[in-house]
Amino acid sequence: RQSPWDDFLTSVKRVEIADGITSIGDYGLAQCSNLISVTIPNSVMSIGESAFLRCDSLVEITIPGSVAAIEDFAFYECDKLKSVTILEGLRTIGEYAFSRCDNLNNIIIPEGTQSIDNWAFSHCDNLEKITIPDSVNSIARNAFRYCVNLTDRGCRTK
């Protein structure tokens, strides 16, 4: 996909999304290879498909409680992504949303989340621990496939 800022993808380092913006669109910041910092306000309700795809320099992100959906491939192949903080409010994690985030090592799915889609965290080579709340009623096939170091699946039981 072409966007008006394709010529500037490698020069984007920091993004502060303005309050009042309600979604980060499909491919919104995809392939901003030097993006290191993103501030997402509480007005954002969804993170679109491939929104941060291959943002190779992004190390951490906080997803506010206003976000109900992280769409398919949203953070796919964010190689350096190590820390993801998701605040309570999320309902759905889409297909391949965090797939191939090689440095992600611990994830806490917040209470209220209902579904984790196909391949959502697949191929996260360093993922060791995941905490899944009671509210999750659907974990799709292969959601954690090829997470070779996953040893602690902190699923709560009723």
C-alpha positions in Angstrom: 0.0 0.0 0.0 1.2 3.5 -0.8 0.7 6.3 1.6 1.6 10.0 1.2 4.4 9.6 3.7 6.1 6.5 2.2 9.1 8.6 1.4 9.5 9.4 5.1 9.1 6.0 6.7 12.7 5.7 7.8 12.8 9.2 9.3 9.8 8.8 11.7 11.2 8.2 15.2 8.4 9.4 17.6 4.7 9.7 17.2 2.2 11.3 19.6 -1.3 10.6 18.4 -3.5 13.5 19.1 -6.3 13.2 21.7 -9.6 12.8 19.9 -8.3 10.4 17.3 -10.4 7.2 17.6 -8.5 4.7 15.6 -5.1 3.9 14.2 -5.9 3.0 10.7 -4.9 -0.1 8.7 -1.2 0.2 7.8 -1.1 3.6 9.6 2.5 3.4 10.8 3.5 0.2 9.0 7.2 -0.2 8.2 8.3 2.9 10.1 11.6 1.0 10.7 13.1 3.7 13.0 10.0 4.3 15.1 11.0 4.0 18.8 8.2 5.7 20.7 4.4 5.9 20.3 2.0 7.7 22.6 -1.6 6.5 22.2 -4.3 8.6 23.9 -7.4 7.2 25.7 -9.6 8.3 22.8 -8.2 5.5 20.5 -10.7 2.6 20.4 -9.0 0.3 17.9 -5.6 -0.4 16.4 -6.1 -1.3 12.7 -4.8 -4.2 10.6 -1.0 -4.0 10.2 -0.9 -0.6 11.9 2.6 -1.1 13.3 3.7 -3.9 11.0 7.5 -4.3 10.8 8.2 -1.3 13.1 11.6 -2.8 13.7 12.9 -0.3 16.3 9.8 -0.2 18.6 10.8 -1.6 22.0 7.7 -0.9 24.1 4.1 0.1 23.8 1.3 0.9 26.2 -2.2 0.2 24.9 -4.8 2.3 26.8 -8.0 0.8 28.2 -10.0 2.6 25.6 -8.7 0.1 22.9 -11.2 -2.7 22.4 -9.6 -4.4 19.4 -6.1 -5.0 18.3 -6.6 -6.0 14.7 -4.9 -8.7 12.5 -1.1 -8.2 12.0 -1.1 -5.0 14.1 2.4 -5.5 15.5 3.5 -8.3 13.2 7.3 -8.6 13.0 8.1 -5.8 15.4 11.4 -7.6 16.1 12.6 -5.5 19.0 9.3 -5.2 20.8 10.0 -6.4 24.3 7.3 -4.8 26.5 3.6 -4.5 25.8 1.4 -3.1 28.5 -2.3 -3.6 27.8 -4.7 -1.8 30.1 -8.1 -3.3 30.9 -10.7 -2.6 28.2 -9.4 -4.8 25.4 -11.8 -7.4 24.0 -10.1 -9.0 21.0 -6.5 -9.7 19.9 -6.6 -10.4 16.1 -4.8 -12.9 14.0 -1.0 -12.6 13.9 -1.3 -9.4 16.0 2.0 -10.0 17.8 3.3 -12.8 15.7 7.1 -12.8 15.2 7.8 -10.3 17.9 11.0 -12.1 18.7 12.0 -10.2 21.9 8.6 -10.2 23.6 9.1 -12.3 26.8 6.1 -11.7 29.0 2.5 -10.7 28.3 -0.4 -10.1 30.6 -3.8 -10.2 28.9 -6.1 -7.9 30.8 -9.3 -8.9 32.5 -12.2 -8.3 30.1 -10.5 -9.7 27.1 -12.7 -12.3 25.4 -10.8 -13.7 22.5 -7.2 -14.4 21.2 -7.3 -15.2 17.5 -5.4 -17.6 15.3 -1.6 -17.2 15.4 -1.9 -14.1 17.6 1.4 -14.7 19.4 3.0 -17.4 17.2 6.7 -17.5 16.6 7.5 -15.2 19.6 10.8 -16.9 20.1 11.5 -15.4 23.5 8.0 -15.5 25.0 8.3 -17.3 28.3 5.2 -16.3 30.2 1.6 -15.4 29.4 -1.2 -14.6 31.8 -4.7 -15.2 30.6 -7.7 -14.1 32.6 -11.0 -15.9 33.2 -12.8 -13.5 30.8 -11.1 -15.1 27.8 -13.6 -17.6 26.3 -11.9 -18.2 23.0 -8.2 -19.0 22.3 -8.0 -19.9 18.6 -5.9 -22.7 17.2 -2.2 -22.0 17.0 -2.5 -18.7 19.0 0.9 -19.6 20.7 2.3 -21.9 18.1 6.1 -22.1 17.9 6.6 -20.1 21.1 9.5 -22.5 21.9 10.4 -20.9 25.2 6.9 -20.6 26.6 7.0 -22.4 29.9 4.5 -20.5 32.1 0.9 -20.3 30.9 -0.8 -18.5 33.8 -4.4 -19.4 33.0 -6.7 -18.8 35.8 -9.3 -21.4 36.5 -12.8 -20.9 37.9 
